[in-house]
Amino acid sequence: MNWQWFHRLGSPRWFYQKTGAWLPWLALASVVLLSVGSVWGLGFVYEHGQQGNSYRIIYIHVPAALLALAGYYVMAISGAIGLIWRMKLSFAVMRAAASIGAVLSFICLVTGSLWGKPTWGTYWEWEARMTSMLILLFLYIGVIALSHAASREQSADKASALLALVGTVNIPIIYWSVNWWNSLHQRATLRVIEESRIDPVMFYPLLIMIIGFYCMYAWTLLTHTRTLLLKREMRTKWAQDELLGGR
């Protein structure tokens, strides 16, 4: 099988030049969706009968949690592609995804703690979901640390990719932890196959926020990856042309 097309798609120059036109549209979509979802969810959805207004943190907590999990697969798959086909672009995506994933995991943990205090009476409990989510944050930080630890860039990329792949075992643990162990967390209310167990009035602004977070994630990932590519390829002519043209 001829994989020449695949390697062409993995060209840093091709990626940089093609994705530039996508950034304004992703940024616009992010601003519009997040603005609409935030105003709708925080200002117009009715107060919860049991949790009062504290539940509104769901509009930040849930999208951040979903992207922290999905982003880990982006990082791990990019690392695997880099290991197998030795693509510089894949390693750059892996590093960009690690930084963004760490931020999202931190936001998820902080908002979850703030939500937990009025709901459970405590900011933190060493239960399965919260503990495995904390491990996810440490895995992201570990990948970031390894990517800067080795003196040679290639060695750092390989070590980071291997840790990212090993850490994928934690993702299903996070997702299924509420079913496998006794947990303060309730079982999933958003479901793909079955009917979601959430009031449509609350669900629609949440859905808008989730899509907005995905657009923001894509914009941030592309922007960060493009910056890393310029840094890695700064000695090549195309990168120098791009840097000079951007001034």
Disulfide bonds with the S-S distance in Angstrom:
none
